[in-house]
Every structure is written in structure tokens, then in C-alpha cells.
Amino acid sequence: MSVSNATMVRNLPWRIMTRFAFGGRFFSFFLQANADVIWSCQAVAELRIVSQKKGVESLTHKIQHRFCLENNKDGFNIRKDIILNPENGYIKDDCVILETFGYY
């Protein structure tokens, strides 16, 4: 599992979290908010795996989620072979670019 550095938004630390799941066959990409107190936050966000190849669209997943202490992440899974095949345009020089955008 990999977790980005936190970015503070509305007094909550937000991170991108990734891992390989389901026996390593899928790439999981999540937006996570985490705090040590009881909290709740409704959020709408877009998670994006950025295309690095001309003519290939970025993979985009929109979420609308009530984040809280007990349920602090939301995201999606995609087959690992789609991401790791350079012909598909999502990996270049062993690098995958992930972005998140929040809407309020």
C-alpha cells in the first residue's frame, strides 16, 4: 500500500492511497480523509489516472461520499494489466500520474 503526503482541506488531512488488490490483479485508487477525532464530511471528488499518451483519454472516476472516522475512503479498482501496459498510455518510464479534484 502507498499513501501520499497529506494535503489539508477544511481542516482534514486528505491523501491519495493506492494498492494492488484481489490477489494483485487490480490496482486500487482511493481518496482518504483521516483524523483522530469524531468527524464527518460530505465530499464530491474526481479521481484521475492521467494519460501520458497522445490520443488516449485519462481514466476518470467521480465519487460522492460521506467520509467519517469509520468510513474514511472511497475510490475504484481497475485491472492492473490495463494500467501497467505501456501501450495503453497510463504508465511511462515506470511512472503513473494520479490526480484528485474536490468540488464543494
Residue pairs with C-beta under 8 A, 6 or more apart in sequence:
1 17
1 18
1 19
2 17
2 18
2 19
3 15
3 16
3 17
3 18
3 32
4 15
4 16
4 17
5 15
6 13
6 14
6 15
6 34
7 13
7 14
7 15
8 14
9 102
10 41
12 33
12 34
12 35
12 39
12 41
12 67
13 33
13 34
13 35
14 31
14 32
14 33
14 100
14 102
15 31
15 32
15 33
15 34
16 29
16 30
16 31
16 32
16 98
16 100
17 28
17 29
17 30
17 31
17 32
17 73
17 75
18 27
18 28
18 29
18 30
18 98
19 28
20 26
20 27
20 28
20 80
21 27
21 28
21 77
22 77
24 80
25 79
25 80
26 77
26 78
26 79
26 80
27 77
27 78
27 79
27 80
27 83
27 84
28 75
28 76
28 77
29 47
29 49
29 61
29 75
29 76
29 77
29 78
29 98
30 47
30 73
30 74
30 75
31 43
31 45
31 47
31 63
31 73
31 74
31 75
31 100
32 72
32 73
33 41
33 43
33 67
33 72
33 73
34 72
35 69
37 69
38 69
39 68
39 69
40 66
40 67
40 68
40 69
41 66
41 67
41 68
42 64
42 65
42 66
42 67
43 63
43 64
43 65
43 66
43 67
43 102
43 104
44 62
44 63
44 64
44 102
44 103
44 104
45 62
45 63
45 65
45 74
45 100
45 101
45 102
45 103
46 60
46 61
46 62
46 63
46 100
46 101
46 103
47 60
47 61
47 62
47 63
47 75
47 76
47 98
47 99
47 100
48 58
48 59
48 60
48 61
48 98
48 99
48 100
48 101
49 58
49 59
49 78
49 83
49 90
49 96
49 97
49 98
50 58
50 90
50 97
50 98
50 99
51 57
51 58
51 59
51 89
51 90
52 89
52 90
52 91
52 92
52 95
52 97
53 88
53 89
53 90
53 92
55 89
56 88
56 89
56 90
59 78
59 90
61 75
61 76
63 74
63 75
63 76
65 71
65 74
67 73
67 74
82 88
82 90
83 90
83 91
83 96
84 91
85 91
86 92
90 96
